[in-house]
Amino acid sequence: MTMRTASLLLVAMFMSQTGDAITIRPARSNDPTTVRMRVLPDGDFVATGVSVLALIGYAYDVPVNPSPRLSGPLENRTRYDIDVKASDKRVGAQELIRQLLTDRFKLDMRVEEKTVPVYALTVAAGGITFQKSATAEKDCVFDTGTPSGCHSFRIGRGHPLDGDAITMDDLARYIENWSDLPVVNRTALTGLFDVQTDGWRPMTLPPPPPGGNPPGFAGYDDLPTIFAVLRPLGLELKPQQATVPFYTVAHIEKPSA
């Protein structure tokens, strides 16, 4: 194999500094519906069709849509299939992805705490109406590609709040992808919950794909606001000030062959 062929394949398999065996390849498909991240029962991590932005979003709890909380030289078009044979099966998915970003993408991330306007997710006066999840945290399987995966939401028009086993932190982070302010969890509710709602009208939209038509809010005009969607759940978004982390990517590379 020539160096040029190796470069085009972008296949990288080696033992990382943590002892994990890592394989990174160009994604077999760029279809966004095939994007999936999961931790297997043996502790290994498998991702298909993921962008670096998606990896950073999950690893650092920041929105995957453009957000002032994440800046730097990032692009969202190149997608990868990733396989990590974890040497330490006790490492959680977020920490494993952070190690992957550091080892293979040479990510240098700067963090600054700022006090800014936010929406505080709170419990309304009447209390919540949704139920605890039938899944216990100890039985959780991280898998963004299945409806029953913990800490993930089903895909639907208007981004319905639809998950079988989610925390209030998960809910706040998910809403922030389409809100005009950061969202912080102030509910004091712990554990996993089963939540289902209809879709809602986004406050912000992501940029169009290269060569694509700009997205329009008109396609969501018939949907309720997020405030109206949360009300039947016994939840509210209240404008407040809060200190939240802002991340700047100082350096990142494509994984070398």
N, C-alpha and C positions, 0 to 999 in steps of 0.2 A: 504494500500500500504506500502510495506517495504521500508526502507531507500535505500536498494540496487536497488529496482525497480525505485524509484524516481530518483536515481542517473543516472540510465541507460536512463530514459526518458529525463532527462535534461530539464524538463519543469519548467520554471521560470515565474511566473506572480505575479506582485506586483506593488505598487505605487512607482515610483522613487522619487528622491529628488525634481524633477521639477513638480511632480504631474502627470506624464504620466503613464498610465497603460501599462505595457510591458509584452509580452509573447514571449518566445524564446523556440523553439523546434528543435530537429535534423531534417535536411531537409528530406522531403519525397523522394526526388530524388537527386542523385549526377550527373545527366546529365547536363553538362555545358550549354546546349542550353536552359535549364529551368531557368537559373539565371535571376532574375528580381528585380529591386528596383523601387518603385513608391510612390508618394504622392497622396492620394485620394482627391477628391474635398472637403471633410470635414476637410482636413489637417492632417489626420492620415497617418502613414508610414507603408508600407507593403513590405517585402522582402522575396523572395523564393530562396533557394539554394545558399545563399551567404556565402562567407568565411569572416573571420575577415580581411584578407588582402584586399578584395574588399571594405569592409566598410571603412577601413582606407584610401585606395586609393581615394575614392570619397570624404571623409570628409576633407582630408588634401591636395587634389590636387597633389598627387604623383603617379608615375606609379605603376600598379599592377604587372608588370613583375619585376624581380630582378633589383634593382636600387641602386646605392651608396647613393641616397638621402633618403633611408629608410632602417634602420638596426635594429637589435634586435631580440628577441626570437619570431619569427613569423613562423607559418605554414599555408599552404594554402589548406589542405585536408579536414578538418572538415567544414561542411556546415550547415547552419541554415535557418529555416523559422522564420521570425520575424514579430510581429504585435505590433505597437505602437499606442495607443489611446492618441493623443497629447492633453494636457490640454491647451496649448497656440497655437492656430491655426496660429498665426503670425510668428512662428519660421520657418525659412527656412530649407530645407532638410539637408544641410550640418551641420548646427548647431544642428539639431535634432539628427543626426547620431553621432556627437561628444559627445553629452550628453549621448546617448545610450552606446557608448564605455566606457565612464567614469563610468557610473552608474552600468552597468551590466558586463562589461569585466574588470573593474578596471584598465583601461588603464592609464599609466603614460607616457606621451610623452615629450621628451626633444627636443628643437628646437635650431639649431645653424645656423646663417647666414654665408655662405662661398662665396668667390669670386673665380669662377672657369671658365674654358672654357665652352661655351654653343653654341647652334645654336640660332640665333635671327631670328624669323619669321618676314619678312618685305615685304612691297609692292614693286614690281618691277617698273622699270622706266615707263612702259606703263600703269600702273594702273591695277586694278582688272577687271576680266571678269565675275565674278559670281554676283548673284543678292541678294537683300535683301529677307529675308524670308517672306512668306505670313502670318506667325504667329507673333503676337505682344507679347512682353515679358509679358504683363499683362494677356495674354491668355494662357501662357505656362503651360503645365502639365508635371511634372517630371515623366517620365516613361521610363526606359531603355529597356523595353520589346516590344515596338511598334515602327515601322518606323517613325511615326509622333511625337514621344516624343521629347520634347525640350532637348537640350544639350546632345544628344546621337547620336550614329552612327550605321548604319546597319552593321551587321556582314557579312564578305565576305573574299574570299581568298586574302591574301596580305593586309588585313585591308584597304580597300578603304576608302577614305575620303568622306563619303556618309551620309549626315545629312540634314534634312529639316529645322532645326531651331537651328543653332549652333553659338556660338561666336568665335572670334579668339583665346580667351583664351582656349575654349574647343578644338579647332583645335591643338593648341600648345601642350596641355597636352596629347591629343590622340596620336600624332606623337611620343612623348617622350617615349611611351611604347615600341617602337621598334627602337629607335635611340641610337647612341653610346654616345651622350652627352645630357644634359638637354636642353629643348627647351623653350624659353621665347617669349612672344608675344610683338613685337615691331612695329606692323602695325599701331597703333593709330586708327584702325577701331572699331566702336562701334555698338551695336545692334546685331540682329540675321540675319543669312545668310543661303541661300540654296546652298549647295555645293555637287557636285557629281564627283568622279574620279574613275579610275580603281585602282586595287590593286598595291602595290609596294613591292620591295624586302627589307625585314627587315635588319637592321644593327645588331640587336641582337635578340636572340631567348630565350624564357623561358626554364627552365630545364624540362626534361621529367617527366611525372607522375611516381609514384613508380612502378617499374617493367616494365616500358615502354621503348620503343626504343628512343635513343636520337634524338631530332629534327634535321633536316638537312637543310642547305641553298639550297641544290640542288633542292628542291621542288619549289623554287621561282626564279630559274635562268632565266626564261623567262619573268619575270616581270621587269618593269623599276625601276630606283632608285626614292627615294622620291623627289630628286631635279628635276627630269624630270616630275614627276607627278604634282608638284606645279607650274611649269613654265606656262602651259596653263591657270592657274587660275590667273596669274599675281602676284604670290607670290614667295618668295625666302627664303632659309635658309642661313644665313651668319654666319661664325664662329666669335665669339666675346668673351669677358670676361663679366661676370655679377655676381651679388650677388644674390644667391638663398637660400631658406631654406633647411637644411638637418635635417631629423627627426630620432631620436633614441628612440625605444620603451624600456623604462627602466623597465617596469613591465606590464604584461597582464595576465589575468586568463580566463579559461573557465567559462561560466556563471553557477552559482551553481543552483542546483535543489531547 
